[in-house]
Amino acid sequence: MESFFSHLKTEGLYPYDIRNMDEAQRRIEAYIHFYNQHRPQRKLNKLPPVEFRKQFIA
């Protein structure tokens, strides 16, 4: 969890000039979607978490 929050802050929040809580909420939700659906994870054989889990279902 600590590494996720570190990635969230450095990749999803700090690069942007966030001015209110609504914008912060949108950025966090968008980053969570990106993290789970598209961001390759080194520990998951360079696959996003969703794709890695699909391997076990098929």
DSSP file (Angstrom, degrees, kcal/mol; ACC not computed):
  #  RESIDUE AA STRUCTURE BP1 BP2  ACC     N-H-->O    O-->H-N    N-H-->O    O-->H-N    TCO  KAPPA ALPHA  PHI   PSI    X-CA   Y-CA   Z-CA
    1    1 A M     >        0   0    0      0, 0.0     4,-2.5     0, 0.0     5,-0.2   0.000 360.0 360.0 360.0 -38.4    0.0    0.0    0.0
    2    2 A E  H  >  +     0   0    0      1,-0.2     4,-1.9     2,-0.2     5,-0.1   0.903 360.0  48.7 -60.6 -39.8    2.8    2.4    0.8
    3    3 A S  H  > S+     0   0    0      2,-0.2     4,-2.5     1,-0.2    -1,-0.2   0.882 109.0  53.8 -70.0 -35.2    4.2    2.1   -2.7
    4    4 A F  H  > S+     0   0    0      2,-0.2     4,-3.0     1,-0.2    -2,-0.2   0.949 110.3  46.2 -60.7 -47.8    0.8    2.6   -4.3
    5    5 A F  H  X S+     0   0    0     -4,-2.5     4,-2.4     1,-0.2    -1,-0.2   0.859 110.8  53.5 -65.7 -33.6    0.3    5.9   -2.3
    6    6 A S  H  X S+     0   0    0     -4,-1.9     4,-2.5    -5,-0.2     5,-0.2   0.938 112.2  44.3 -63.1 -46.3    3.8    7.0   -3.3
    7    7 A H  H  X>S+     0   0    0     -4,-2.5     4,-3.0     2,-0.2     5,-0.8   0.908 111.3  54.6 -63.6 -42.4    3.0    6.4   -7.0
    8    8 A L  I  X>S+     0   0    0     -4,-3.0     4,-1.7     3,-0.2     5,-0.8   0.932 113.1  41.9 -57.4 -47.0   -0.4    8.1   -6.6
    9    9 A K  I  X>S+     0   0    0     -4,-2.4     5,-3.1     3,-0.2     4,-0.8   0.940 120.8  39.6 -68.2 -46.5    1.3   11.2   -5.2
   10   10 A T  I  <5S+     0   0    0     -4,-2.5    -2,-0.2    -5,-0.2    -1,-0.2   0.844 131.1  25.1 -76.4 -32.2    4.2   11.4   -7.5
   11   11 A E  I  <5S+     0   0    0     -4,-3.0    -3,-0.2    -5,-0.2    -2,-0.2   0.762 131.1  33.3-101.0 -29.9    2.4   10.4  -10.7
   12   12 A G  I  <<S+     0   0    0     -4,-1.7    -3,-0.2    -5,-0.8    -2,-0.1   0.668 128.9  15.7-105.7 -18.6   -1.2   11.3  -10.1
   13   13 A L  I ><<S+     0   0    0     -4,-0.8     3,-1.8    -5,-0.8     5,-0.2   0.753 110.6  59.0-122.9 -51.5   -1.2   14.5   -7.9
   14   14 A Y  T 3 <S+     0   0    0     -5,-3.1    -4,-0.1     1,-0.3    -3,-0.1   0.816  99.2  59.5 -59.3 -34.8    2.1   16.4   -7.7
   15   15 A P  T 3  S+     0   0    0      0, 0.0     2,-0.3     0, 0.0    -1,-0.3   0.648 100.9  70.7 -69.2  -9.8    2.5   17.1  -11.4
   16   16 A Y  S <  S-     0   0    0     -3,-1.8     2,-1.3     2,-0.0    -4,-0.0  -0.772  81.6-126.2-112.2 151.4   -0.8   19.0  -11.4
   17   17 A D        -     0   0    0     -2,-0.3     2,-0.4     2,-0.0    -3,-0.1  -0.737  35.8-169.3 -92.2  87.2   -1.9   22.3  -10.0
   18   18 A I        +     0   0    0     -2,-1.3     3,-0.1    -5,-0.2    -5,-0.0  -0.675  13.7 176.7 -86.1 127.2   -4.9   21.0   -8.0
   19   19 A R        +     0   0    0     -2,-0.4     2,-0.3     1,-0.1    -1,-0.1   0.575  58.4  18.1-110.1 -12.9   -7.1   23.9   -6.7
   20   20 A N  S  > S-     0   0    0      1,-0.1     4,-1.9     0, 0.0    -1,-0.1  -0.960  76.4-102.6-153.3 171.3  -10.0   22.2   -5.0
   21   21 A M  H  > S+     0   0    0     -2,-0.3     4,-2.7     1,-0.2     5,-0.2   0.832 115.3  57.7 -68.5 -33.7  -11.2   18.9   -3.5
   22   22 A D  H  > S+     0   0    0      2,-0.2     4,-2.3     1,-0.2    -1,-0.2   0.927 108.6  45.9 -63.4 -43.8  -13.4   18.0   -6.5
   23   23 A E  H  > S+     0   0    0      2,-0.2     4,-2.4     1,-0.2    -1,-0.2   0.905 112.5  50.9 -65.0 -40.8  -10.4   18.2   -8.8
   24   24 A A  H  X S+     0   0    0     -4,-1.9     4,-2.5     2,-0.2    -2,-0.2   0.920 109.9  50.4 -61.6 -43.7   -8.3   16.1   -6.4
   25   25 A Q  H  X S+     0   0    0     -4,-2.7     4,-2.5     1,-0.2    -2,-0.2   0.914 110.7  48.9 -61.5 -44.0  -11.1   13.5   -6.2
   26   26 A R  H  X S+     0   0    0     -4,-2.3     4,-2.5     1,-0.2    -1,-0.2   0.917 111.9  48.9 -62.0 -43.8  -11.3   13.3  -10.0
   27   27 A R  H  X S+     0   0    0     -4,-2.4     4,-2.4     2,-0.2    -2,-0.2   0.905 111.8  49.1 -63.4 -41.3   -7.5   12.9  -10.3
   28   28 A I  H  X S+     0   0    0     -4,-2.5     4,-2.5     2,-0.2    -2,-0.2   0.934 112.7  46.8 -64.7 -46.1   -7.4   10.2   -7.7
   29   29 A E  H  X S+     0   0    0     -4,-2.5     4,-2.1     1,-0.2    -2,-0.2   0.909 113.1  49.3 -62.9 -41.8  -10.2    8.2   -9.3
   30   30 A A  H  X S+     0   0    0     -4,-2.5     4,-2.5    -5,-0.2    -1,-0.2   0.894 111.6  49.4 -64.4 -39.3   -8.6    8.6  -12.8
   31   31 A Y  H  X S+     0   0    0     -4,-2.4     4,-3.3     2,-0.2    -2,-0.2   0.905 108.5  52.2 -68.7 -39.8   -5.2    7.4  -11.4
   32   32 A I  H  X S+     0   0    0     -4,-2.5     4,-2.2     2,-0.2     5,-0.2   0.919 111.2  47.8 -61.3 -42.2   -6.7    4.4   -9.7
   33   33 A H  H  X S+     0   0    0     -4,-2.1     4,-2.7     2,-0.2     5,-0.4   0.948 114.4  46.1 -61.8 -48.1   -8.4    3.4  -12.9
   34   34 A F  H  X>S+     0   0    0     -4,-2.5     4,-2.5     1,-0.2     5,-2.3   0.921 111.7  52.2 -58.8 -45.4   -5.1    3.9  -14.8
   35   35 A Y  H  <5S+     0   0    0     -4,-3.3    -1,-0.2     1,-0.2    -2,-0.2   0.893 118.0  36.0 -61.0 -42.3   -3.1    2.0  -12.1
   36   36 A N  H  <5S+     0   0    0     -4,-2.2    14,-2.0    -5,-0.2    15,-0.3   0.836 128.1  32.0 -81.5 -33.7   -5.4   -1.0  -12.3
   37   37 A Q  H  <5S+     0   0    0     -4,-2.7    -3,-0.2    -5,-0.2    -2,-0.2   0.773 133.2   9.1 -97.7 -29.5   -6.2   -1.1  -16.0
   38   38 A H  T  <5S+     0   0    0     -4,-2.5    -3,-0.2    -5,-0.4    -4,-0.1   0.691  89.8  99.8-129.3 -28.8   -3.2    0.2  -17.9
   39   39 A R      < -     0   0    0     -5,-2.3     2,-0.1     1,-0.1     8,-0.1  -0.543  68.0-130.3 -76.5 117.2    0.0    0.8  -15.7
   40   40 A P        -     0   0    0      0, 0.0     2,-0.5     0, 0.0     7,-0.1  -0.410  17.8-147.4 -65.8 139.0    2.4   -2.2  -16.2
   41   41 A Q  B > > -A   47   0A   0      6,-1.5     5,-1.8     3,-0.2     3,-1.2  -0.935   7.7-149.0-111.0 125.3    3.7   -3.6  -12.9
   42   42 A R  G > 5S+     0   0    0     -2,-0.5     3,-1.1     1,-0.3     4,-0.2   0.895  99.8  52.7 -58.6 -41.7    7.2   -5.0  -12.8
   43   43 A K  G 3 5S+     0   0    0      1,-0.3    -1,-0.3     2,-0.1    -2,-0.0   0.623 105.4  56.6 -73.0 -11.1    6.2   -7.6  -10.1
   44   44 A L  G X 5S-     0   0    0     -3,-1.2     3,-0.7     3,-0.2    -1,-0.3  -0.134 128.5 -91.0-109.6  35.9    3.3   -8.8  -12.3
   45   45 A N  T < 5S-     0   0    0     -3,-1.1    -3,-0.2     1,-0.2    -2,-0.1   0.859  80.8 -59.4  58.6  38.9    5.4   -9.6  -15.4
   46   46 A K  T 3 <S+     0   0    0     -5,-1.8    -1,-0.2     1,-0.2    -4,-0.2   0.794 108.8 123.9  61.6  32.5    4.9   -6.1  -16.8
   47   47 A L  B <   -A   41   0A   0     -6,-0.8    -6,-1.5    -3,-0.7    -1,-0.2  -0.876  67.5-108.4-114.9 152.0    1.2   -6.5  -16.9
   48   48 A P     >  -     0   0    0      0, 0.0     4,-2.3     0, 0.0     3,-0.3  -0.455  40.4-105.3 -69.7 155.7   -1.5   -4.3  -15.4
   49   49 A P  H  > S+     0   0    0      0, 0.0     4,-2.2     0, 0.0     5,-0.2   0.860 119.0  53.1 -53.1 -41.3   -3.3   -5.9  -12.4
   50   50 A V  H  > S+     0   0    0    -14,-2.0     4,-1.8     1,-0.2   -13,-0.1   0.928 111.3  45.5 -62.6 -44.9   -6.5   -6.6  -14.3
   51   51 A E  H  > S+     0   0    0    -15,-0.3     4,-1.0    -3,-0.3    -1,-0.2   0.884 110.6  54.2 -66.3 -38.0   -4.6   -8.4  -17.1
   52   52 A F  H >X S+     0   0    0     -4,-2.3     4,-0.5     1,-0.2     3,-0.5   0.913 109.8  47.2 -61.7 -43.2   -2.5  -10.4  -14.7
   53   53 A R  H >X S+     0   0    0     -4,-2.2     3,-1.0     1,-0.2     4,-0.9   0.843 103.0  62.8 -68.1 -33.3   -5.7  -11.6  -12.9
   54   54 A K  H 3X S+     0   0    0     -4,-1.8     4,-2.0     1,-0.3     3,-0.3   0.805  92.5  66.0 -62.1 -28.1   -7.3  -12.5  -16.3
   55   55 A Q  H << S+     0   0    0     -4,-1.0    -1,-0.3    -3,-0.5    -2,-0.2   0.847 101.3  48.4 -61.0 -33.9   -4.5  -15.1  -16.8
   56   56 A F  H << S+     0   0    0     -3,-1.0    -1,-0.2    -4,-0.5    -2,-0.2   0.731 110.1  51.1 -81.4 -21.9   -5.8  -17.1  -13.9
   57   57 A I  H  <        0   0    0     -4,-0.9    -2,-0.2    -3,-0.3    -1,-0.2   0.868 360.0 360.0 -79.8 -38.5   -9.4  -17.1  -15.0
   58   58 A A     <        0   0    0     -4,-2.0    -1,-0.2     0, 0.0    -2,-0.2   0.479 360.0 360.0 -72.0 360.0   -8.6  -18.3  -18.6
